[in-house]
Amino acid sequence: MTIGRLRAILFAPALMLVAWPALADFQAGKDAFDDSDFQGARDEWTAAAVEGDAQAQYELGLMLANGVGVQRDVISAYAWLMLAHKGGISDAKPKFDALQKGYIPRHCHFAALALVREFETGHPEKLAAGGQQKSRCWNFRQ
């Protein structure tokens, strides 16, 4: 057995332990959602989404796009769905495309893209805050 292979065998369980908290946050959000605790689901999925969990980003995007148990926020939904797509969730692309074409004014599309850029450069605060932004884009409701 080579040293590289031995390292892979020894360190694989450690890597799984590092990934476990994100899975736990997603599952806690799913459990809360299934129990109709929508604010709890949003909180759990936001925490997991900020950590880079693409499935949490997708579910959070859908929740915000449809206004399920929370105030509808198509700008943040668009940004979360775009990040989920970049994270490997192929179902997210048609969703954020539909938001862009049918629900987001052109000038607000740039605000959503700015949120994605900020998130990708290590500044998730504005996206995590969602519709609490002071902008006419977040006042847009359809």
Sequence and secondary structure as in RCSB ss.txt:
>XXXX:A:sequence
MTIGRLRAILFAPALMLVAWPALADFQAGKDAFDDSDFQGARDEWTAAAVEGDAQAQYELGLMLANGVGVQRDVI
SAYAWLMLAHKGGISDAKPKFDALQKGYIPRHCHFAALALVREFETGHPEKLAAGGQQKSRCWNFRQ
>XXXX:A:secstr
  HHHHHHHHHHHHHHHHHHHHHHHHHHHHHHHHTT HHHHHHHHHHHHHTT HHHHHHHHHHHHHTSSS   HH
HHHHHHHHHHHTT TTHHHHHHHHHHHTS HHHHHHHHHHHHHHHTT  HHHHHGGGS STTTT   
